Amino acid sequence: MEQEHLMPLTRPAQSRRGRPSAARVSAIEQAIVETARTLFLLEGYDAVAMEQVAAAADISKGTLYARYPSKEALFTAVIEGSVRDWAQEASHGDHLLTDDIGQRLHHHARTIAAALQRPDVLGLQRLILSMRGRFPALAAAMHQSGYGYIVGLISNDIERASRRDGRPVNNPRSVAEMLVAGISGFQIEQEADPEKGQDLAEFAQHLVEVVISGRAAW
């Protein structure tokens, strides 16, 4: 994994006397989660100790354990926070979309392709997959927040377009699943064979055109 793309270790400001402000509490929690995410990605779950996270985040062990009583709780916060951040980033351009189903599918395809080329996204996906036996609920939640979320979004767009355009659709979720699976499958093949000539984003846009051309079969 390319380390330069990983989140830098964030150090909160030095502690002050008295009760910390809400802004400082938020900064401490952000520093903890970002530091833990970086360490988990670099070293793996088992190799990272809570004391190591506290030292890297420049906080006391007491401060860390007061917020996250175990490494499992901290790992859960890292995954949940990452998924939340990705979803927020992915929605930034949604307000610019029209009702045109072609435009919306192209937008979703670009979003998926961009996410699948991010080292932090891929790194956390691999990490949670390697830990799913120990964190089955977390693995299922991440799958639902990622794959399930985008499939549902595309499926809803297809249903709305069907009603708006007066063109019946038999199985909108199946169409959404084919689109998402096609892009993610190409990304897996691209990792296995880096010499593939076609770019993932280019493939995703071509796949949308193929899907749209077969709209009568939706």
C-alpha positions in Angstrom: 0.0 0.0 0.0 1.2 3.5 -0.8 1.9 5.1 2.5 1.8 8.7 1.2 -1.9 8.4 0.7 -2.7 7.5 4.2 -4.0 9.9 6.8 -1.2 11.6 8.7 -1.0 11.0 12.4 -2.9 14.0 13.9 -1.8 15.4 17.2 -4.2 17.4 19.3 -3.1 20.6 20.9 -1.4 20.2 24.3 -3.7 19.7 27.2 -4.9 22.7 29.2 -6.1 23.0 32.8 -9.8 22.8 33.5 -12.6 21.1 31.7 -11.9 20.8 28.0 -14.1 22.7 25.5 -16.4 20.8 23.1 -14.1 21.8 20.3 -11.1 20.3 22.1 -13.0 17.1 22.9 -13.9 16.7 19.2 -10.3 17.3 18.2 -9.0 14.7 20.6 -11.5 12.1 19.4 -10.7 12.9 15.7 -7.0 12.6 16.5 -7.5 9.2 18.1 -9.6 7.8 15.3 -7.3 9.1 12.5 -4.2 7.9 14.3 -5.7 4.5 14.9 -6.9 4.2 11.3 -3.4 5.0 10.0 -1.8 2.5 12.4 -4.3 -0.3 11.5 -3.7 0.3 7.8 0.1 0.3 8.2 0.5 -2.6 10.6 -2.7 -4.6 10.8 -5.2 -5.0 13.6 -3.3 -7.5 15.8 0.1 -5.6 15.6 -1.3 -2.3 17.0 -1.5 -1.8 20.7 -3.7 0.7 22.5 -0.6 2.2 24.2 0.9 2.7 20.7 -2.2 4.6 19.6 -2.1 6.8 22.7 1.6 7.6 22.2 1.1 8.4 18.4 -1.9 10.6 19.1 0.1 12.4 21.9 -2.6 11.6 24.6 -2.5 9.6 27.8 -3.6 6.0 28.0 -6.3 7.2 30.5 -7.7 9.6 27.9 -7.8 6.9 25.3 -9.4 4.2 27.5 -12.0 6.7 28.8 -13.3 7.0 25.2 -12.6 3.5 23.9 -12.4 0.9 26.6 -11.0 -1.8 24.3 -9.2 -2.1 20.9 -12.3 -3.7 19.5 -14.3 -0.5 20.4 -11.6 1.6 18.8 -11.6 -0.5 15.6 -15.3 -0.2 15.4 -15.1 3.6 15.7 -12.5 3.6 12.9 -14.6 1.6 10.5 -17.9 3.4 11.3 -16.2 6.8 11.0 -14.5 5.9 7.7 -17.8 4.7 6.1 -19.5 7.9 7.3 -16.8 10.1 5.8 -16.9 8.3 2.5 -20.7 8.5 2.2 -20.5 12.2 2.9 -17.8 12.8 0.4 -19.6 10.8 -2.3 -22.8 12.9 -1.8 -21.1 16.2 -2.5 -22.2 16.4 -6.1 -25.7 14.9 -5.7 -27.4 18.4 -5.7 -26.1 19.0 -9.3 -27.9 15.9 -10.7 -31.0 16.2 -12.9 -33.7 13.6 -13.3 -32.0 12.1 -16.4 -31.3 8.4 -15.6 -28.3 8.4 -17.9 -26.7 11.3 -16.1 -27.4 9.7 -12.7 -26.0 6.3 -13.6 -22.8 7.9 -15.0 -22.5 9.9 -11.8 -22.8 6.8 -9.6 -20.4 4.9 -11.8 -17.8 7.7 -11.5 -18.3 7.7 -7.7 -17.8 3.9 -7.4 -14.7 3.9 -9.7 -13.1 6.8 -7.7 -13.8 5.0 -4.4 -12.3 1.8 -5.6 -9.0 3.6 -6.5 -8.5 5.1 -3.1 -5.9 3.3 -1.0 -7.6 4.1 2.3 -10.9 2.6 1.0 -9.2 -0.5 -0.4 -7.0 -0.9 2.7 -9.9 -0.8 5.1 -11.9 -3.1 2.9 -9.1 -5.7 3.0 -8.7 -5.2 6.8 -12.3 -5.7 7.6 -12.5 -8.8 5.3 -9.5 -10.3 7.1 -11.2 -9.7 10.4 -14.8 -10.6 9.5 -14.6 -13.9 11.5 -13.9 -11.9 14.6 -16.1 -8.9 13.8 -19.0 -10.4 11.7 -21.5 -7.7 12.6 -19.0 -5.0 11.7 -18.2 -6.7 8.4 -21.9 -6.9 7.6 -22.5 -3.3 8.5 -19.6 -2.1 6.3 -20.9 -4.2 3.4 -24.4 -2.7 3.8 -23.0 0.8 4.2 -20.9 0.4 1.1 -22.3 -2.0 -1.5 -25.8 -2.1 -0.1 -26.0 1.7 0.1 -25.0 2.3 -3.5 -27.1 -0.5 -4.9 -30.1 0.9 -3.1 -29.4 4.4 -4.4 -29.1 3.2 -8.0 -32.2 1.0 -7.7 -34.2 3.9 -6.4 -33.1 6.1 -9.3 -34.1 3.4 -11.8 -37.5 3.0 -10.2 -38.1 6.8 -10.2 -37.0 7.0 -13.8 -39.4 4.2 -14.7 -42.4 6.0 -13.2 -41.4 9.4 -14.6 -40.6 8.1 -18.2 -43.5 5.6 -18.3 -41.1 2.7 -19.0 -41.8 -0.3 -16.9 -38.9 -2.0 -15.1 -39.0 -5.6 -13.9 -36.1 -5.7 -11.5 -34.4 -2.4 -10.7 -32.2 -3.9 -8.0 -30.9 -6.5 -10.3 -29.8 -3.8 -12.8 -28.1 -1.9 -10.0 -26.3 -5.0 -8.7 -25.1 -5.8 -12.2 -23.7 -2.3 -12.6 -21.9 -2.3 -9.2 -20.7 -5.8 -9.6 -19.3 -5.1 -13.1 -17.3 -2.1 -11.9 -16.0 -3.8 -8.7 -15.2 -7.0 -10.6 -13.2 -5.1 -13.2 -11.2 -3.4 -10.3 -10.4 -6.8 -8.9 -9.1 -8.0 -12.3 -7.2 -4.8 -12.7 -5.4 -5.4 -9.4 -4.5 -8.9 -10.5 -3.3 -7.7 -13.9 -1.9 -4.1 -13.6 -1.1 -4.2 -17.3 -4.7 -4.0 -18.3 -5.0 -1.3 -20.9 -8.4 0.2 -19.9 -8.8 2.6 -17.0 -11.4 1.7 -14.4 -13.2 5.0 -14.7 -13.3 4.6 -18.5 -14.6 1.0 -18.1 -17.3 2.2 -15.7 -18.6 4.8 -18.1 -18.7 2.3 -21.0 -20.5 -0.1 -18.8 -23.2 2.5 -18.1 -23.7 3.1 -21.8 -24.1 -0.7 -22.3 -26.6 -0.9 -19.4 -28.6 2.1 -20.8 -28.7 0.7 -24.3 -30.4 -2.4 -22.8 -33.0 -0.5 -20.9 -35.9 -2.4 -22.6 -34.6 -5.5 -20.7 -34.6 -3.8 -17.3 
